[in-house]
Amino acid sequence: MSDTPRVDSLIWDRQKYEGPLESYSEFARQLERELNAAQKRMNQLEEFVRSCADNFDCDHDSHKWNTKCRACDAQRLIDSKEDKP
């Protein structure tokens, strides 16, 4: 089984690509691998941010002195992602 199923389904669509199929298909597979790796990294970062929001206590002194509160910053990141389609 291929690690690039979305690209494999498009490889034979010669109407969108006029060059050598081998170079197109390898380029497309590499691109999909990079996208998959980026998605995996984003998932890891999102998991970390959720962990910060869930496990850090809100730092009331930071709010008092107008400095950064990790728990609130993490929650803002989560909320901003959920607002987008």
C-alpha positions in Angstrom: 0.0 0.0 0.0 1.3 3.4 -0.9 2.0 6.2 1.6 0.6 8.7 -0.8 -3.0 7.6 -1.7 -4.3 11.0 -2.6 -1.6 11.5 -5.1 -1.8 8.0 -6.5 -5.4 8.6 -7.4 -4.3 11.7 -9.5 -1.1 10.4 -11.1 -2.8 9.2 -14.2 -4.7 12.4 -14.9 -2.5 13.5 -17.8 -4.7 16.4 -18.7 -3.3 18.4 -15.8 0.3 17.6 -16.4 2.2 17.4 -19.7 5.7 16.5 -18.6 7.1 13.0 -17.9 4.9 11.1 -15.6 7.7 9.7 -13.6 9.0 13.1 -12.5 5.5 14.4 -11.8 4.6 11.4 -9.7 7.8 11.4 -7.6 7.4 15.2 -7.1 3.8 14.8 -6.0 4.6 11.9 -3.7 7.4 13.9 -2.0 5.1 16.9 -1.7 2.4 14.7 0.0 5.0 13.2 2.3 6.1 16.7 3.4 2.5 17.7 3.9 1.8 14.6 6.0 4.9 15.3 8.1 3.8 18.9 8.6 0.3 17.7 9.6 1.8 15.3 12.1 3.9 18.1 13.6 0.9 20.4 13.9 -1.1 17.7 15.6 1.8 17.3 18.2 1.9 21.0 18.8 -1.9 21.2 19.2 -1.7 18.3 21.7 0.9 20.2 23.7 -1.1 23.4 23.7 -4.2 21.5 24.9 -2.1 20.0 27.6 -0.9 23.4 28.7 -4.5 24.7 28.8 -5.7 21.7 30.7 -2.9 21.2 33.1 -1.5 24.7 34.0 -3.3 26.8 36.6 -4.2 30.3 35.6 -1.5 32.6 37.0 -3.4 35.3 38.8 -0.3 37.3 39.4 0.4 37.5 35.7 -3.1 39.0 35.2 -2.5 41.4 38.0 0.8 42.6 36.6 -0.3 42.3 32.9 2.3 39.6 32.0 1.8 36.3 30.2 -0.4 33.5 31.6 0.5 30.2 29.9 -2.9 28.7 30.6 -4.8 31.6 29.2 -2.5 31.9 26.2 -2.9 28.2 25.4 -6.7 28.5 25.7 -6.7 31.5 23.3 -4.8 29.4 20.7 -7.3 26.6 21.1 -10.3 29.0 20.8 -8.9 30.7 17.7 -8.4 27.4 15.9 -12.0 26.3 16.7 -13.4 29.6 15.3 -11.9 28.8 11.8 -13.6 26.5 9.3 
